[in-house]
Amino acid sequence: MKFHCKKCNDIKNIYKVKFVSVGSDLVCKDAYCCNEYMEQVITDEYKGMPEVKRPDSDTNHSNRLWNDFKYNNTEK
C-alpha cells in the first residue's frame, strides 16, 4: 500500500500494514511522518477489503457433524 505525507510530500510503500484505531479513525501505525499519520493513496492494485466466498458444499460441515453425532449416539 502507498502512503503520502501531506506536509513533506514523502511517499512510503508498505507491504505489511497494521491498522490501529486513533480516535474515530483507522491509521497505519508504520506510516508516520512529520509527527502525524500519512494518508493512504488508493491505487488500482488496492480494491479494498477482499471478498471471501465459500462454496455451498463447504458451509454445511457443522450440521452434518452434529446430525451424525446425534443419530449415531442415541441410546436404544
Secondary structure, 3 states (H helix, E strand, C coil): CEEECCCCCCEEECCCCCEEEECCEEEECCCEECCEECEEECCCCCCCCCCCCCCHHHCCHHHHHHHHHHHHCCCC
